[in-house]
Amino acid sequence: MAVGFVQSLRGNWISTYRALTYTYSQQVTRRIQSYIGMISVFPGPITCFRTDIISKLEFGGTSLTEDFDITLQVHRKKLGKILYIPQAVNYTQDPQSLSDFCKQNMRWQRGFFQGVKKYRIGMRGQLIDVSLGFQMLQTVLFLLQIFVLIPFILITTHNWLIIPVLVASDIILNGVISLFASVVAKRWMLIGALPYFYFLRWIEIGIYVIAFVEVIILQRFQDKVVGWSTAGRRYKLSKQALLDVAK
């Protein structure tokens, strides 16, 4: 498999947020995953496969995220090496409304936990178990820190100055990340995503928790599913977006 770089077309504030997160995650996280050999998802828009492995893959239609399902199959069946090629860029359209953003994230997260359950992620000794296990552990630790550790420290120490210090530290860290992404993507407007970065990030975390409860605890979304459609939700490309594609 050869995996490229997914970048957002220029759109509204949601596209700016996506461009920020895509740039950082792929320039840093995916490079590390590629070096170690544990890329956690093959992006649907820009992944190429050797044709001789197609017959070894199962396309059962039971996953909401077919690209993630295929990713886990390749790892579990040890079908070959995976190469990340950041110079191969694909520009993709993002949701242009908060409602579609939530729907897309809900589908992604439900499909994620479908794959985690189906392929027993964390129960075997492959690198993909380490990669996805670490990803899930990060979320758990973050939530424990916010809702358990910090309140406990505040209650026991009565030092309320901890709150502004933590908030300021987090804003500075994400500001540095935003600046890094802006320089790498050569899109300075990515810095402007910082004011609503936290709003969308918490929406994504909330959807992640809901999907976990639905798929892992309530055992929902286990049956065959029908594909999804973006009809009527695509937006017209601006002149700048067309220039991005041309480049």
N, C-alpha and C positions, 0 to 999 in steps of 0.2 A: 504493500500500500504506500501511496505517496499522498501526504496531507498538506494542503496549502493554508493560506492565511485568509480568514474571513474578515472583511471590513464592511462597515456600514456606509451606505450611500448618505449623502447629505440630505437631511429631512428636517424634522422639528426637534423639540427638546428630548424626545425619547431616543431618536437616532443619535443625538450627541452623547447621551448617556451610554448607549450601546457601543458607540465608537470608542469611548473612553475605556469601558470594561474589556472590550475585545482587544484593544491595542495592548493594554497592560497584561492581560492573561495570556495572550499568545506570544508576546515578546519575551515574557519572563517564564510563566508557568509551563507553557507548551514546549519551549526550548529545553527546559529541565526534564520534562517528561520524555521528550524525544531522545535526549542524551542517555537517559537511564533505560529507555525502552518500554515505557508504560503510558503512552498517550491514552487518555481516558475516553475520548470520543473522536470519531472520524466525521468531520463536518459534512453534512449532506451536500452543500453547494460546491465543495472543492476537495474531493477525495477520489483518487484513481486506484483501481484494483487490477492486479494481474488476472487476466481472464481465466487462467487455469484453476483459480480457487473458487470461482462462482458456483460450480457444481457442489462444493463442499459447504456452502452456506444455506441456511434454512430461511425461507421467506414465508412464515406462517400467518402473517397478518394479525398477530396477537399483541403487538407492541404499538404504543402511541408514538414512539420515537424509533423508527426503523434504523436510523443511522447508529444510535447508541446500542441497539440490539446486535447489529452486525459487528460493531466494535468488540463487544464482549465475546461474540462467537469466534472472532479471529484470535483473540487472546486465549480463550479456553481451548481451542483446537490447535493452537500453535501453528498457524498457517504461514508464518513468514515474518520478515522484518518490516518495520514501519519507519518511513522517513518523513520528517517535517521539512517542507521547503517554503520558508517565509517569503521568498521572492515571488511565489505564485499566489497572486492576490485575486480574490473574488469579491465583488461588491454586491451586497445583499440588501434587500429592502426590509426595513423594520416596521413594526406596528406604528401607526400614526395617531392612535388614541389610547388612553389609559386602559379602556375596556379590552381592546385587542391585545395590549401588552400583557394584561393579567391572564387572558385566555391562553396566549401563547406560552407564558411561563407555567401555567397550570398543566398544560399538555406536556411540556418538557419535564417537569418534576414528577408527574405521574409516570411518565415513561421511564424516567431515571429509576424510580423505586420498583417499577416492574422488572427492569433489568437486574437490579440489586437482588431482588427476591428470586427470580428465575435462575440466575447463574450463581447464586449463593456467594455473593461478593463478601469477602472477609473470612470465608470458611476454608479457603485454599491458599496455597503458598505462592501464587503467581504475583508478579509485579503489579498487575492491574488491581489485585486485592489491596496491595499496599497503597497504591495511588488513590483509589476511591475510598478506602478506609480512612486515609489521612484527610481527605476532603470532607467526609462526613464528620470525623472527629473535630475538625476545625469549627464546624457549625455548632456542634454540641458544646464545645468549650466556650465559644463566643456567647451562646445563650446562657450558660451557667455563670459566666462572668458578669453579664448584664443583670440577670434576674436573681442571682444567689450571692455571688462573691461580693460585688460592690455594695448591695444593700446590707449585707452582714457587716462589712467594714464600717459603713456609715453608722449603723446602729450601735456597734460596739465602741467606736472611737468618738462619735459625735463630731467628727471633723468634716463639715460640709464643704470645705474648700477643695476636697478631693474631686467633687463633681466638675467645677470649672477647669481644673487641671487636666482631668481625663478628656473632657470635651475639646479643650484647646489642643491637646496632644493628638487626638484623633483627626481633627481638622487639619493640623499641620501635616500629618502623615499623608492624608488623602490629597492635600494640596500638592505635595511633592509628587505623588503618583500621577495626578492630573497634569502637572507640568511635564513630567517625563513622557506621558502619552501624547501630549500636544506636540512636543518636539519630534518624537519618533514619527507620528502620523502627519506632521507638518500641517496640523489643523489647530490653530491657536484657540479656536472657539471651544475646544474641549475643556479648557480651564473653567469656562462658564457653566459646566455641568455640576460643579461642586455644590452650589446652593440647593439643588434638588436631588443630589446624589443620595443623601440619606433617606429621603422620602421613597425613592424607587428601590433602594437596597432593602429597606424594611418591608416593603411590599413583597419583594422576592423571598425574603426570609419567612414571612408569614405563609406564603404559598408553599414553600418547601415543607414547613411543618404540617400544613393541611394535607398535602400529598402523601406525606409519610403516614399520617393517621389513616387516610383513605385506603392506601394500597397495602401497607404492612400490617396495620392493626385491624381495620375493618374488612380486609380482604376484597376490596372492590377492584374493578377494572381487570378482571381475570379472563374475561371472554374475548372472543374475536371482535375486533373493532373495524370500523369503516374509516377510510382515509379522511383527511381534512382538506379544506378548501380555503383559498385566499380571495375567491371571487368577490369583487366589489370593495376590497380593502386595500388594493394597491394604489400608490400615489404616482402622480406624474413626475417625471424626472426633470429637475431644474437644469439649466445650462451648466452650472458648476458640477452637478452630479454626472452629467454626460462627459465633462472634461476629466473627472476622476476615473471613469471607466476607460476613456481613451488613453489615459496615461498608463 
